[in-house]
Amino acid sequence: MKIVHYLIFIAVFLPVGSGCAQSTVSAPEPPVETSSSLGRSGTADDILTQPEPLIFLGGGSTDVDVAMTRFAAAARGGNISVIRASGSTGYNEYLLELADAASVETFRIDSRDRANHEPDNTVLAASEALFVAGGDQWNYTLFWGNTLLSATVRTLYTDRRVPFGGTSAGAMIWGGRYFEASGRSVTSQEALTDPMARDIALRPALFGTPEVLADRIIDTHFTQRNREGRLMTFLARAWQPDSGYFPKGIAIDERTAMIIDEDGIGTVYGAGFVWMYLPYWDKGGPEVLREGSPLSWNQGGAAVLVWKLGPGDRYDFAADRSLDRPSTYHASVENGVFSIQAVTLPE
C-alpha cells in the first residue's frame, strides 16, 4: 500500500525533466478573433433593395415608435444592421415588428480588433440601413475610430446612401464635432464654470458626416439633464473663426427624435422638443473664453437664436429656419450663468 502511494506522488508532483520521461508543453495558441454578431433576426439572405436616404437622430431614453418605423421602412425591405459597444439584441425583434425588413442583425463591437474584423464588415457593407445604439461615445472613439468599420460606415452613407443614425451617444457622434466624453460626462454647471477644461474635448465626426451635419454639434437627453449650458460651451469651444468653422447646435430631448430627409428637411417626432441653437457669429464670439474662468457669451443678451421645435414641426437646414411657427428665444451666458428669453422674430 505504501508503494502505491509513493508512485502516485511521483506521477502527480514530479517536475518535468526531473524524472524518467520527458514531456513538452506547447505554448497556448493565440485566440482567434470571432464575429461580433450577437444574432440575426429574419432571413439569412442578403436582400438587395433601393433604400431611402435619411438621417435619424434620437434623444435617448424610450425610442419613438413612429420615428423608428419610418427609419426601418426606409430600408425598403432590406437588411438592417445595429452596431453598439455594449448591450444586447433588443433592437432585433423591435425593428422587425415595426417594418417589413428582411432582417435585423446586431453587432457588439467592443474592441479595435472586432472593428477591423473583415467578415463582419463585409456583412455591414451590404446593409440597407445602419443604426447606432446608445452607450458611451468614448468607447466608440476608442474602439471604432480610424478602423475598417469607420471606412465601411462612410461607404454606406456616401456611396450606397442608406438610412443611418442613432440614439443618445449614437446620435451625438454624427455631428461635425462631437463631445468625446473621455472618462466621464460633463454637466452644464461644470462646463460653464471652466469652459476650457481638458475633459470638455470635441472631436471631428467619428465616421465623417454628411454636409447637412458638418457644422452641427448634437446633444441629447437635453432638457431632462439641463444641458443648455454645456451646449453653449461646446459651441464656444468649437468656434474657429480663422479656419471658417462656425458651429450650430441640435439638441434633442428624451423620447424625441428628428428625421432629416434627402432634401434637408428635418421633422420632429415624439413627446419632447428639438432645440436648434444658431449663434449670431456675425456679432463675434464669447467675450470670456479662457481656462479657469467662467464663460461669458452675452452679446447684449442675444448671443444665440434658439428655435424650439415640437412634434410635427419641420426645419429647413439649408435656410436654417423652421417651416412652421414654433417658439423662438435668445440665449446667452454671463459669468457662467445661462439665460434664455422668448423673442418674436419678424415674419
Order of alpha helices (4+ residues) and beta strands (2+ residues): alpha-beta-beta-alpha-beta-alpha-beta-alpha-alpha-beta-alpha-alpha-beta-alpha-beta-alpha-beta-beta-alpha-beta-beta-beta-beta-beta-beta-beta-beta-beta
